[in-house]
Amino acid sequence: MTDSTPPDSPGSASRSRGRSPVPDGRARRGAAFFMKALRGHDSDPTTGPLMPAILLLAIPMVLEMAMESVFAVVDIFFVSQLGAESVAAVGLTESLMTLIYTVSMGLSIGVTATVARRIGEKDPEAAGAATAQGMILGAAIAALLGIVGAWQAEALLRLMGATDGVVAAGLGYARVLLGLNGIILMLFLLNAAFRGAGDAAIAMRVLWLANGLNLVLDPLLIFGIGPFPELGVTGAAVATSIGRGTAVCVQVYTLFRLSDRLRITLAHFRVRWDLIARLIRLSATGTFQIFIGMASWVGLVRVIAEFGPEALAGYTVAIRIVLFALLPAWGLSNAAATMVGQNMGAGEPDRAEEAVWKASWISFVFLGGAGIVFLVFAPALVGLFGVDPVTARYAVDGLRIVAAGFFFYGHGMTLSAAFNGAGDAWTPTWLNLICFWLWEIPLAWALAYPLGWGPNGVFAAIAIAYTTLALLAAGLFRRGRWKEASV
């Protein structure tokens, strides 16, 4: 009896080689799903299986924040070649920039919640109007902060404990970033609108563009390579501003011309005080919430600055490496916020709750794995920055201590974002106040000074505070009062 299978068929090849060359169907489906998420394929977070809906949002959001984390690490890598005082200047300026990030993220909370709820209600016109009014509000705030920041940059650095050497190294850096803060604010705000609309792929692309340009321009402007001027630390700020400014231009063009889910027109920029008042209500609470969390980092920097430039530089390096893992996890948290907002708008609170718990456990696994890597490879990771041995010792100890609490961080981040996505910004605000101001900062001071732990006491306080936040947030989320919030 003859075999009727063609010689070049899969069955023939399988017998001739003793194994099947047929590609794994699951791998093909996984790759297709991944590409679908990157393309921003049309999907509805309010219908269908939960896990695919979460991942379609989360994949581009995680990749968006992954590029931001690469930027945070590479930026400090180049600056570290200029010495500890330059690194310290970046660390202090970043602490001052917490006010800008606070306002940006606070406005983002209001915009994401409002846009997601309107999209869930199938009202894209109202979503576009909310986005435009958010831009008006953001531009007014940025102008005020930019004038004050650029004018008082030196005084602000000295207020943070900067020495004469640190001020000399970083004054230009501080003036550029503080003066052009509107670029950062608009980048955050518009990406929040895209994410609220479920268009996470666009948010990913513009942030990749911003940080890609920054990574190319950083060494050119810091070291004066080729025709570029040697600007030192200031070059890092100029590179950041050019990259992010370009991304904002792309965002605006996309909103006017390209986006399928969220569109704005010139008519949307007619001032509507009712919408602005609603955004202020949500964003003021969100801003206060973020301020509490972000400003706590200022308090920590102030505690650790007393131990000298090497300790401060070590802290800066360690936190930049920590951000390499936390920022992608924040992307997953953003996905949870969008899932909550849109499903609440669609009248599906139980689906919103289930989505949050699934996203929370994904983050738990991701950050737990990152924590183990940081614990084991801390010396090698710090060694990539080429800092001096004293700075490296502080950085290694700090990285290991903070990473020890990584398993809990994901829960806290995801649950806090879920409250915000529902429009319940007060719950995470109170949690931040308790965990960071009433607990973390006093604990950092006590561990660093009376108990004699030094800079390691500050790092230990960070791990303990974020673990406390996760436990409290889980208990409050289970109570379900966030389902009653209105946007």
C-alpha positions, 0 to 999 in steps of 0.5 A: 500500500502506497502513501498518498501524502505529498513528499513536501507535506508537513506529514511527510516532513514529520516522518522524515525528521522524526518530529513535527515542524508545524509551528506552535499554534499558541505561539502564533496566536500569542504573537498575533495578539501582541501585534494587535495590541501594538497596532491599537486594534479596535477593542471594547474593554466593556465586553468580551473575556476580561484577560484579553481586554486587560492585556490589549490595554496593558501591553502598550501601556507597559511598553510605554512606561518601559521606554520611560524607565529606559530613559530614566536609567540612561539619562543618569548614566550619561550624567554620571560620567560628569561626577557625583555633584552632577548626579546630585544636581539631577537628583535635587532637580528631579525632587523639585520637579515633583511639583510639576509631575504632581500637577501633571499626574493630578490633571491626568487622573481627572482627565482619564476618569472623565474621558473613560467614563464618557467613552464607556457611555458611548459619548465621544463628543463629550470626551473630546470636550473634556480633553480640550478643557483639560488642555486649557487648564493645564496650559494656564497652570504650566505658565505660572509654574514655569515663570516662578521655577526658572526665576527662582531655580538657584534659590530652590536648589539651595533650599533643597540643601545643594552645595555651591558645587552642586548649584554650579553643575546643575543650575542650567539643568534646573532652569530649563526643566522648570521653565519648560515644564508645560511640555511635560504637563501636556505630554502627561495630560494628553497621554492620559486622555488617550489611555482613558479612551482606550487608545493606549497604542498612541500613548505608547508611540508618542512616549517612545518618540519622546524618549528615543529622541532624548536618548540620541540627543543626550550624549550629543548635547552633554559631551558636545559630540560633533557639531553639537555644543558641550552643555554638560548637565544642562544638555540632558535637560535640553535633550529631554525638552526637545524629545518631549516637545516633539511628542506633544506636537504629534499628540496634538496633530493626532487628536485633530486628525488621526485618532479614531476614538478621541477627536478634538476640534477648535470648537472644543476650546471654547471655555466651558466653566462647567467642565473646567469646574468638574476637572478641577474637582477631580484633578484637585483631589488627584493633585493633592493625592499625588503631591502627598506621594511625590513630595514625600520623596522630597522629604526623603531626599532632604533626610539623605542629603545630610549624609553628603553628595555620595549618599545622595548620588547613590540614592539617585542611582538606586531610585533610577534603577527601581523606576526601571521596574516600577514604571512598567508596573505603573503602565499596568495600573493605568490599564486597570484605571481605564478598565474601571472607568469605562466599565463603570460608564457602561454600568458594569461595576462587577466587571470593573472589580474583577478586572482590577484584581486580575491586573493586580496579580499580574503586577504582583508577579511582574514586580516580584520577579524584578525584585528578585533580579535586583536583589541578586544582581544589584552590584552589577546593575549599579556598576553599569553607571561607573560611579565611585566606590562610595556612591556604589556602596550606597546605591547597592544597599539601597537597591536591595532594600527597596527591592525586598518589598517589590512583591507588595508594590504592584498591589498598591499601585494597581488598587490606587489607580483603580480608585482614581479610574472610578472617580474616587480620588479621595481614598488613595489620597488619604492612603498616601497621607497616612502611609507617606507623610505620617508613616514613611518620612518620620520612620526614615528620620528615626531609622537614619538618625536615632537608630543609626541606620544612616541612608539605609534607614531611608531605603527601609522606610520606602519598602515598609511604607509601600507595603503598608499602602498595599495592605490598606488599599486591598482592604478598602477596595474590597469594601466596594464604596468606590462603586458609588463615585460619580464623574 
